[in-house]
Amino acid sequence: MSKDEFLALALRNPVNAAILDELHRLALPDAWLVSGCLVQTVWNALTGRPIDHGIADYDVFYFDPDTSWEAEDAVIRDVSDRLGHLGVKVETRNQARVHLWYPGKHGLPYPPLTRTTDGIDRFLTQNTQVGVRRANNGYEIYAPRGFDDIAALIARPNPGPNFSVANYAAKAARWKALWPEITVIAAE
């Protein structure tokens, strides 16, 4: 699957397109629509399911050096207000502050990040290591692992310092129930 094919399929979901348009208008620093909402839209297109089948939420990442909860909360509320008409759950997170809460929530280390794509690199699965954002001349895509696993319906672990076998197993089981066609690569 090429980058252009991936983008065309991901944009079949009007929610993805609407979020990308609004993020572009908002001009949040280093903002991307990321992960499952993109991949699962493509899986749905490839398997002939309704375009929003199984999508639990839509993840928005941005990077603001102001790591206060108050600043992030203001952005979360603004994004929610602007996208509330879509009727979906949008999870907005400042990647500059993930290291402040991640160890307490997940019991695993999480060093500070320097940009949003660092957060994408740390995703639990390789197939969801993808982000899209609007640029003045179209779209920019970040996909360090490419699109082969997405096109082949493969869920593959992304081992790293914050990898959790239990979290991966739970995510893969949920996905397998929703998309029985996927191949789940076992975590080692």
ChimeraX attribute file (.defattr): number of C-alpha atoms within 10 A of each C-alpha:
attribute: neighborCount
match mode: 1-to-1
recipient: residues
	/A:1	13
	/A:2	11
	/A:3	13
	/A:4	11
	/A:5	12
	/A:6	19
	/A:7	17
	/A:8	12
	/A:9	18
	/A:10	24
	/A:11	17
	/A:12	17
	/A:13	20
	/A:14	13
	/A:15	19
	/A:16	20
	/A:17	16
	/A:18	14
	/A:19	23
	/A:20	22
	/A:21	14
	/A:22	15
	/A:23	23
	/A:24	16
	/A:25	10
	/A:26	14
	/A:27	11
	/A:28	17
	/A:29	15
	/A:30	16
	/A:31	27
	/A:32	28
	/A:33	26
	/A:34	27
	/A:35	24
	/A:36	22
	/A:37	24
	/A:38	26
	/A:39	25
	/A:40	25
	/A:41	25
	/A:42	27
	/A:43	25
	/A:44	22
	/A:45	18
	/A:46	15
	/A:47	14
	/A:48	9
	/A:49	14
	/A:50	11
	/A:51	22
	/A:52	19
	/A:53	15
	/A:54	18
	/A:55	18
	/A:56	13
	/A:57	13
	/A:58	19
	/A:59	20
	/A:60	25
	/A:61	25
	/A:62	23
	/A:63	23
	/A:64	21
	/A:65	13
	/A:66	12
	/A:67	16
	/A:68	13
	/A:69	12
	/A:70	10
	/A:71	13
	/A:72	21
	/A:73	14
	/A:74	11
	/A:75	18
	/A:76	17
	/A:77	13
	/A:78	14
	/A:79	20
	/A:80	17
	/A:81	10
	/A:82	13
	/A:83	18
	/A:84	13
	/A:85	8
	/A:86	13
	/A:87	8
	/A:88	14
	/A:89	14
	/A:90	19
	/A:91	14
	/A:92	22
	/A:93	20
	/A:94	28
	/A:95	27
	/A:96	23
	/A:97	19
	/A:98	16
	/A:99	16
	/A:100	16
	/A:101	12
	/A:102	15
	/A:103	14
	/A:104	10
	/A:105	8
	/A:106	12
	/A:107	11
	/A:108	14
	/A:109	14
	/A:110	16
	/A:111	13
	/A:112	14
	/A:113	16
	/A:114	13
	/A:115	19
	/A:116	23
	/A:117	23
	/A:118	13
	/A:119	20
	/A:120	23
	/A:121	19
	/A:122	19
	/A:123	20
	/A:124	22
	/A:125	22
	/A:126	24
	/A:127	26
	/A:128	28
	/A:129	25
	/A:130	25
	/A:131	25
	/A:132	21
	/A:133	21
	/A:134	21
	/A:135	12
	/A:136	7
	/A:137	6
	/A:138	7
	/A:139	12
	/A:140	15
	/A:141	18
	/A:142	17
	/A:143	20
	/A:144	14
	/A:145	14
	/A:146	18
	/A:147	21
	/A:148	12
	/A:149	18
	/A:150	25
	/A:151	17
	/A:152	15
	/A:153	22
	/A:154	17
	/A:155	23
	/A:156	20
	/A:157	23
	/A:158	20
	/A:159	17
	/A:160	11
	/A:161	11
	/A:162	18
	/A:163	18
	/A:164	17
	/A:165	15
	/A:166	10
	/A:167	12
	/A:168	20
	/A:169	16
	/A:170	11
	/A:171	14
	/A:172	21
	/A:173	14
	/A:174	13
	/A:175	19
	/A:176	15
	/A:177	11
	/A:178	15
	/A:179	18
	/A:180	13
	/A:181	14
	/A:182	18
	/A:183	16
	/A:184	17
	/A:185	13
	/A:186	12
	/A:187	14
	/A:188	6
